[in-house]
Amino acid sequence: MLRDLAYGGLGVAALAFILYRALAPFRRIWRGDASAADTVLTRYGRLAARTYLAYLLWVVPGVGGLLLLCTAVLLDPFGASPGVIDGVLGVGLRLFTMAWPLALVHVFVHATNRPRFLVPPPFRDQPGAMARNRRRDRAR
């Protein structure tokens, strides 16, 4: 039982560290410092400051769920009780599954810059990607 709590504590500590690293530039971005978003590199380039909150909405549960799934798999060889493994596995699977619909919210916010409450106040007047592409096509 004590060993299960220790492994669970390590998983929670790792998740807390990931959350801390993901949320560190958020306060500066919300106040209008777009350079804080340049520290976040994605597979496709740099992350836009105006979509950072929507990005966090799906990345944090996705990474947290994946971390909990890996923790559940690693708990099995160490002799953890089946109830603990099932609980960690269930929470991890739910978090990981919840991330995918939230990824669609990120795509929608990037494309339309709506809903406004997901966009930091200094960037709310900027057009979304669809409007920028429309303007660029009309200028040709």
N, CA, C and O of each residue as an XYZ file, in Angstrom:
560
protein
N       0.821     -1.201      0.000
C       0.000      0.000      0.000
C       0.860      1.258      0.000
O       0.583      2.204     -0.737
N       1.899      1.267      0.823
C       2.779      2.435      0.893
C       3.547      2.623     -0.408
O       3.796      3.745     -0.849
N       3.918      1.487     -1.014
C       4.625      1.566     -2.291
C       3.703      2.129     -3.373
O       4.157      2.902     -4.217
N       2.428      1.763     -3.367
C       1.458      2.305     -4.325
C       1.339      3.812     -4.171
O       1.292      4.542     -5.161
N       1.291      4.272     -2.941
C       1.205      5.715     -2.713
C       2.463      6.428     -3.189
O       2.386      7.539     -3.714
N       3.617      5.799     -3.010
C       4.869      6.411     -3.459
C       4.887      6.536     -4.979
O       5.275      7.577     -5.509
N       4.474      5.490     -5.682
C       4.437      5.553     -7.146
C       3.401      6.564     -7.626
O       3.633      7.296     -8.589
N       2.270      6.596     -6.953
C       1.261      7.595     -7.307
C       1.769      9.005     -7.067
O       1.500      9.912     -7.855
N       2.506      9.188     -5.977
C       3.090     10.495     -5.691
C       4.102     10.913     -6.745
O       4.170     12.086     -7.111
N       4.883      9.969     -7.232
C       5.835     10.285     -8.302
C       5.100     10.690     -9.578
O       5.514     11.622    -10.268
N       4.011      9.988     -9.889
C       3.226     10.346    -11.068
C       2.607     11.726    -10.946
O       2.604     12.502    -11.901
N       2.082     12.029     -9.766
C       1.488     13.351     -9.545
C       2.560     14.435     -9.604
O       2.313     15.518    -10.135
N       3.739     14.158     -9.068
C       4.830     15.139     -9.115
C       5.263     15.396    -10.560
O       5.528     16.538    -10.937
N       5.335     14.345    -11.356
C       5.698     14.526    -12.764
C       4.626     15.324    -13.504
O       4.948     16.189    -14.319
N       3.361     15.039    -13.226
C       2.277     15.790    -13.852
C       2.295     17.252    -13.413
O       2.057     18.147    -14.225
N       2.575     17.499    -12.136
C       2.654     18.871    -11.638
C       3.797     19.626    -12.306
O       3.658     20.812    -12.607
N       4.922     18.959    -12.540
C       6.038     19.606    -13.212
C       5.681     19.964    -14.650
O       6.023     21.048    -15.123
N       4.995     19.059    -15.349
C       4.571     19.342    -16.727
C       3.596     20.514    -16.747
O       3.698     21.390    -17.606
N       2.659     20.539    -15.814
C       1.714     21.663    -15.736
C       2.442     22.973    -15.456
O       2.138     23.996    -16.069
N       3.395     22.945    -14.541
C       4.147     24.155    -14.213
C       4.895     24.674    -15.437
O       4.882     25.873    -15.714
N       5.547     23.772    -16.170
C       6.305     24.194    -17.356
C       5.374     24.708    -18.458
O       5.733     25.637    -19.182
N       4.199     24.122    -18.591
C       3.260     24.554    -19.625
C       2.622     25.889    -19.274
O       2.364     26.701    -20.162
N       2.363     26.126    -17.998
C       1.675     27.350    -17.582
C       2.623     28.507    -17.294
O       2.165     29.632    -17.095
N       3.918     28.266    -17.267
C       4.874     29.311    -16.906
C       4.756     30.561    -17.789
O       4.703     31.664    -17.245
N       4.712     30.446    -19.107
C       4.620     31.675    -19.918
C       3.202     32.220    -20.055
O       3.002     33.281    -20.647
N       2.210     31.501    -19.509
C       0.824     31.893    -19.757
C       0.500     33.277    -19.202
O      -0.179     34.055    -19.873
N       0.961     33.606    -18.008
C       0.635     34.888    -17.394
C       1.195     36.045    -18.221
O       0.534     37.069    -18.391
N       2.411     35.879    -18.732
C       3.002     36.933    -19.572
C       2.250     37.065    -20.895
O       2.065     38.176    -21.391
N       1.817     35.947    -21.469
C       1.065     36.002    -22.729
C      -0.274     36.688    -22.500
O      -0.698     37.499    -23.323
N      -0.947     36.377    -21.399
C      -2.253     36.969    -21.124
C      -2.146     38.484    -20.974
O      -3.100     39.204    -21.268
N      -1.006     38.966    -20.523
C      -0.797     40.409    -20.371
C      -0.314     41.070    -21.646
O      -0.174     42.293    -21.681
N      -0.055     40.307    -22.692
C       0.273     40.892    -23.978
C       1.687     40.675    -24.455
O       2.053     41.212    -25.500
N       2.495     39.925    -23.755
C       3.864     39.668    -24.165
C       3.885     38.490    -25.131
O       3.943     37.334    -24.713
N       3.838     38.790    -26.414
C       3.773     37.731    -27.426
C       5.083     36.961    -27.522
O       5.096     35.835    -28.020
N       6.183     37.543    -27.058
C       7.464     36.841    -27.146
C       7.508     35.632    -26.215
O       8.321     34.731    -26.421
N       6.650     35.595    -25.195
C       6.629     34.438    -24.288
C       6.152     33.187    -25.010
O       6.521     32.078    -24.626
N       5.351     33.345    -26.034
C       4.876     32.177    -26.787
C       5.964     31.627    -27.693
O       5.876     30.485    -28.143
N       6.987     32.425    -27.965
C       8.068     31.937    -28.815
C       8.889     30.845    -28.147
O       9.641     30.137    -28.817
N       8.755     30.703    -26.841
C       9.485     29.650    -26.157
C       8.850     28.292    -26.372
O       9.476     27.272    -26.082
N       7.625     28.248    -26.873
C       6.913     26.990    -27.092
C       7.035     26.623    -28.567
O       6.467     27.290    -29.431
N       7.766     25.575    -28.839
C       7.908     25.093    -30.205
C       7.027     23.864    -30.371
O       7.027     22.968    -29.527
N       6.290     23.832    -31.448
C       5.483     22.659    -31.748
C       6.104     21.955    -32.948
O       7.125     22.391    -33.480
N       5.499     20.904    -33.349
C       6.013     20.153    -34.494
C       5.965     20.990    -35.774
O       6.772     20.799    -36.684
N       5.013     21.916    -35.829
C       4.808     22.694    -37.047
C       5.389     24.102    -36.960
O       5.152     24.913    -37.855
N       6.129     24.407    -35.928
C       6.738     25.726    -35.798
C       6.416     26.339    -34.454
O       6.156     25.632    -33.480
N       6.437     27.650    -34.408
C       6.178     28.354    -33.153
C       4.676     28.472    -32.921
O       3.884     28.509    -33.863
N       4.309     28.530    -31.659
C       2.912     28.614    -31.269
C       2.469     30.071    -31.249
O       3.203     30.932    -30.765
N       1.281     30.357    -31.766
C       0.743     31.716    -31.762
C       0.315     32.088    -30.347
O      -0.296     31.281    -29.646
N       0.635     33.308    -29.930
C       0.300     33.750    -28.570
C      -1.213     33.827    -28.382
O      -1.704     33.605    -27.275
N      -1.953     34.135    -29.433
C      -3.399     34.303    -29.268
C      -4.131     32.977    -29.100
O      -5.291     32.971    -28.687
N      -3.491     31.864    -29.406
C      -4.140     30.564    -29.240
C      -3.495     29.725    -28.148
O      -3.725     28.518    -28.081
N      -2.692     30.346    -27.294
C      -1.957     29.580    -26.282
C      -2.886     28.917    -25.277
O      -2.667     27.762    -24.913
N      -3.916     29.618    -24.820
C      -4.850     29.025    -23.855
C      -5.584     27.833    -24.466
O      -5.729     26.799    -23.813
N      -6.043     27.962    -25.694
C      -6.717     26.843    -26.357
C      -5.750     25.677    -26.573
O      -6.156     24.516    -26.531
N      -4.484     25.981    -26.803
C      -3.460     24.946    -26.939
C      -3.299     24.179    -25.621
O      -3.221     22.950    -25.612
N      -3.250     24.924    -24.508
C      -3.106     24.284    -23.203
C      -4.309     23.421    -22.857
O      -4.174     22.421    -22.150
N      -5.498     23.802    -23.353
C      -6.714     23.056    -23.027
C      -6.635     21.603    -23.474
O      -7.224     20.730    -22.836
N      -5.926     21.331    -24.549
C      -5.859     19.943    -24.993
C      -4.507     19.297    -24.722
O      -4.436     18.076    -24.586
N      -3.436     20.075    -24.639
C      -2.122     19.479    -24.424
C      -1.965     18.988    -22.984
O      -1.436     17.901    -22.755
N      -2.421     19.779    -22.017
C      -2.244     19.385    -20.617
C      -3.007     18.096    -20.297
O      -2.409     17.185    -19.723
N      -4.306     17.970    -20.640
C      -4.958     16.676    -20.367
C      -4.373     15.539    -21.208
O      -4.310     14.399    -20.747
N      -3.945     15.840    -22.432
C      -3.376     14.793    -23.272
C      -2.077     14.244    -22.708
O      -1.893     13.029    -22.630
N      -1.176     15.136    -22.317
C       0.100     14.699    -21.747
C      -0.122     14.071    -20.372
O       0.495     13.059    -20.040
N      -1.006     14.675    -19.574
C      -1.293     14.105    -18.262
C      -1.898     12.721    -18.364
O      -1.523     11.820    -17.614
N      -2.836     12.543    -19.291
C      -3.438     11.223    -19.489
C      -2.431     10.207    -19.974
O      -2.431      9.062    -19.521
N      -1.569     10.615    -20.895
C      -0.537      9.711    -21.387
C       0.434      9.330    -20.273
O       0.862      8.179    -20.179
N       0.775     10.299    -19.435
C       1.656     10.023    -18.304
C       1.002      9.043    -17.324
O       1.666      8.138    -16.817
N      -0.287      9.219    -17.061
C      -0.984      8.290    -16.163
C      -1.129      6.904    -16.778
O      -1.051      5.903    -16.066
N      -1.341      6.832    -18.097
C      -1.393      5.525    -18.756
C      -0.058      4.801    -18.629
O      -0.016      3.603    -18.349
N       1.029      5.534    -18.837
C       2.357      4.929    -18.694
C       2.619      4.525    -17.244
O       3.233      3.491    -16.983
N       2.149      5.346    -16.304
C       2.316      5.011    -14.888
C       1.562      3.729    -14.551
O       2.071      2.887    -13.811
N       0.360      3.575    -15.086
C      -0.424      2.357    -14.816
C       0.282      1.128    -15.385
O       0.284      0.068    -14.759
N       0.873      1.263    -16.550
C       1.591      0.135    -17.143
C       2.830     -0.196    -16.310
O       3.164     -1.368    -16.134
N       3.505      0.819    -15.804
C       4.709      0.589    -15.013
C       4.399      0.074    -13.607
O       5.248     -0.567    -12.986
N       3.207      0.342    -13.102
C       2.847     -0.129    -11.763
C       2.654     -1.638    -11.709
O       2.858     -2.253    -10.662
N       2.265     -2.233    -12.819
C       1.964     -3.662    -12.832
C       3.165     -4.523    -12.440
O       3.013     -5.392    -11.582
N       4.348     -4.329    -13.024
C       5.471     -5.192    -12.629
C       5.928     -4.994    -11.187
O       6.579     -5.872    -10.621
N       5.601     -3.865    -10.593
C       6.041     -3.602     -9.227
C       5.081     -4.160     -8.186
O       5.276     -3.939     -6.991
N       4.072     -4.861     -8.608
C       3.173     -5.532     -7.685
C       2.125     -4.637     -7.055
O       1.680     -4.902     -5.939
N       1.725     -3.594     -7.740
C       0.670     -2.724     -7.217
C      -0.657     -3.471     -7.243
O      -0.853     -4.383     -8.045
N      -1.553     -3.078     -6.367
C      -2.852     -3.752     -6.312
C      -3.656     -3.451     -7.575
O      -3.543     -2.359     -8.132
N      -4.462     -4.403     -8.029
C      -5.243     -4.207     -9.259
C      -6.189     -3.011     -9.185
O      -6.448     -2.372    -10.205
N      -6.708     -2.699     -8.006
C      -7.600     -1.547     -7.876
C      -6.895     -0.242     -8.170
O      -7.462      0.648     -8.804
N      -5.660     -0.124     -7.711
C      -4.881      1.096     -7.975
C      -4.564      1.206     -9.457
O      -4.698      2.275    -10.053
N      -4.145      0.095    -10.045
C      -3.812      0.105    -11.478
C      -5.049      0.456    -12.298
O      -4.966      1.268    -13.220
N      -6.196     -0.145    -11.977
C      -7.424      0.154    -12.712
C      -7.835      1.613    -12.543
O      -8.302      2.237    -13.496
N      -7.669      2.156    -11.353
C      -8.023      3.560    -11.118
C      -7.147      4.508    -11.899
O      -7.643      5.436    -12.538
N      -5.830      4.281    -11.854
C      -4.895      5.140    -12.587
C      -5.128      5.000    -14.091
O      -5.104      5.986    -14.827
N      -5.351      3.774    -14.533
C      -5.611      3.525    -15.954
C      -6.899      4.217    -16.405
O      -6.943      4.806    -17.485
N      -7.943      4.148    -15.581
C      -9.218      4.782    -15.936
C      -9.112      6.292    -16.024
O      -9.626      6.896    -16.964
N      -8.448      6.909    -15.051
C      -8.293      8.365    -15.075
C      -7.419      8.790    -16.256
O      -7.722      9.770    -16.936
N      -6.343      8.053    -16.495
C      -5.463      8.380    -17.628
C      -6.170      8.258    -18.963
O      -6.002      9.104    -19.841
N      -6.958      7.210    -19.117
C      -7.690      7.014    -20.369
C      -8.735      8.103    -20.578
O      -8.919      8.584    -21.696
N      -9.415      8.490    -19.513
C     -10.412      9.566    -19.627
C      -9.754     10.896    -19.989
O     -10.259     11.627    -20.842
N      -8.631     11.211    -19.346
C      -7.932     12.459    -19.673
C      -7.435     12.453    -21.115
O      -7.591     13.435    -21.841
N      -6.836     11.337    -21.520
C      -6.298     11.260    -22.879
C      -7.414     11.344    -23.916
O      -7.242     11.971    -24.961
N      -8.554     10.718    -23.635
C      -9.690     10.769    -24.553
C     -10.302     12.169    -24.598
O     -10.755     12.613    -25.653
N     -10.318     12.859    -23.471
C     -10.884     14.209    -23.414
C     -10.050     15.216    -24.215
O     -10.569     16.251    -24.634
N      -8.773     14.924    -24.430
C      -7.893     15.866    -25.119
C      -8.266     16.048    -26.593
O      -8.085     17.135    -27.142
N      -8.776     15.017    -27.230
C      -9.023     15.106    -28.676
C     -10.140     16.076    -29.047
O      -9.951     16.851    -29.985
N     -11.289     16.086    -28.378
C     -12.277     17.124    -28.702
C     -11.769     18.532    -28.383
O     -12.121     19.494    -29.067
N     -10.945     18.647    -27.349
C     -10.392     19.958    -27.019
C      -9.365     20.414    -28.061
O      -9.145     21.614    -28.227
N      -8.744     19.475    -28.756
C      -7.854     19.840    -29.857
C      -8.652     20.507    -30.980
O      -8.153     21.413    -31.648
N      -9.881     20.058    -31.181
C     -10.739     20.709    -32.185
C     -11.100     22.129    -31.763
O     -11.252     23.008    -32.611
N     -11.239     22.360    -30.456
C     -11.473     23.724    -29.963
C     -10.271     24.598    -30.298
O     -10.441     25.748    -30.701
N      -9.067     24.073    -30.138
C      -7.861     24.832    -30.482
C      -7.848     25.191    -31.970
O      -7.517     26.320    -32.334
N      -8.201     24.250    -32.815
C      -8.237     24.520    -34.263
C      -9.278     25.599    -34.570
O      -9.024     26.486    -35.385
N     -10.438     25.531    -33.929
C     -11.490     26.520    -34.155
C     -11.057     27.903    -33.689
O     -11.292     28.888    -34.389
N     -10.430     27.997    -32.518
C      -9.954     29.293    -32.012
C      -8.882     29.845    -32.936
O      -8.867     31.047    -33.202
N      -7.993     29.011    -33.428
C      -6.951     29.472    -34.344
C      -7.550     29.987    -35.651
O      -7.084     30.983    -36.203
N      -8.572     29.312    -36.135
C      -9.162     29.687    -37.417
C     -10.035     30.935    -37.321
O     -10.051     31.738    -38.254
N     -10.762     31.120    -36.218
C     -11.756     32.194    -36.151
C     -11.486     33.254    -35.090
O     -12.122     34.308    -35.089
N     -10.539     32.979    -34.181
C     -10.264     33.869    -33.052
C     -11.494     34.038    -32.161
O     -11.657     35.079    -31.524
N     -12.338     33.049    -32.113
C     -13.524     33.013    -31.269
C     -13.551     31.686    -30.530
O     -12.986     30.731    -31.064
N     -14.129     31.534    -29.393
C     -14.757     32.516    -28.522
C     -13.708     33.411    -27.865
O     -12.587     32.990    -27.582
N     -14.103     34.622    -27.641
C     -13.175     35.640    -27.164
C     -12.545     35.304    -25.814
O     -11.398     35.676    -25.569
N     -13.268     34.610    -24.932
C     -12.708     34.348    -23.604
C     -11.530     33.376    -23.651
O     -10.814     33.251    -22.657
N     -11.306     32.691    -24.758
C     -10.147     31.818    -24.904
C      -8.958     32.518    -25.546
O      -7.899     31.915    -25.719
N      -9.131     33.795    -25.903
C      -8.059     34.571    -26.527
C      -7.600     35.623    -25.525
O      -8.440     36.318    -24.954
N      -6.287     35.765    -25.290
C      -5.810     36.794    -24.368
C      -6.272     38.181    -24.809
O      -6.313     38.455    -26.009
N      -6.619     39.063    -23.871
C      -7.183     40.379    -24.205
C      -6.385     41.194    -25.226
O      -7.007     41.816    -26.087
N      -5.056     41.230    -25.187
C      -4.345     42.051    -26.181
C      -4.461     41.535    -27.615
O      -4.171     42.268    -28.560
N      -4.876     40.293    -27.781
C      -4.928     39.692    -29.119
C      -6.353     39.485    -29.633
O      -6.542     38.883    -30.690
N      -7.341     39.968    -28.911
C      -8.735     39.723    -29.298
C      -9.146     40.469    -30.556
O     -10.090     40.052    -31.227
N      -8.473     41.551    -30.894
C      -8.852     42.312    -32.085
C      -8.181     41.779    -33.352
O      -8.488     42.249    -34.448
N      -7.290     40.827    -33.229
C      -6.624     40.267    -34.401
C      -7.552     39.290    -35.117
O      -8.367     38.625    -34.477
N      -7.434     39.202    -36.423
C      -8.275     38.242    -37.154
C      -7.754     36.817    -36.987
O      -6.578     36.607    -36.688
N      -8.621     35.864    -37.180
C      -8.230     34.461    -37.152
C      -7.540     34.078    -38.448
O      -7.416     34.900    -39.356
N      -7.096     32.851    -38.537
C      -6.370     32.392    -39.723
C      -7.245     32.421    -40.967
O      -6.753     32.730    -42.052
N      -8.529     32.106    -40.836
C      -9.412     32.135    -42.006
C      -9.545     33.548    -42.555
O      -9.487     33.744    -43.769
N      -9.722     34.533    -41.687
C      -9.859     35.921    -42.139
C      -8.555     36.418    -42.762
O      -8.585     37.130    -43.765
N      -7.419     36.053    -42.182
C      -6.130     36.473    -42.757
C      -5.929     35.861    -44.133
O      -5.449     36.536    -45.044
N      -6.290     34.592    -44.298
C      -6.153     33.949    -45.605
C      -7.098     34.572    -46.632
O      -6.733     34.740    -47.796
N      -8.311     34.913    -46.196
C      -9.262     35.564    -47.095
C      -8.721     36.913    -47.572
O      -8.803     37.233    -48.758
N      -8.170     37.699    -46.650
C      -7.597     39.006    -47.020
C      -6.414     38.818    -47.957
O      -6.265     39.571    -48.920
N      -5.576     37.835    -47.693
C      -4.421     37.601    -48.538
C      -4.856     37.195    -49.933
O      -4.254     37.635    -50.913
N      -5.889     36.366    -50.051
C      -6.367     35.933    -51.369
C      -6.977     37.087    -52.153
O      -6.831     37.155    -53.373
N      -7.669     38.007    -51.452
C      -8.261     39.158    -52.134
C      -7.213     40.143    -52.611
O      -7.429     40.852    -53.594
N      -6.087     40.195    -51.931
C      -5.019     41.132    -52.301
C      -4.271     40.674    -53.541
O      -3.570     41.475    -54.159
N      -4.395     39.440    -53.916
C      -3.676     38.927    -55.106
C      -4.241     39.434    -56.348
O      -3.755     39.101    -57.429
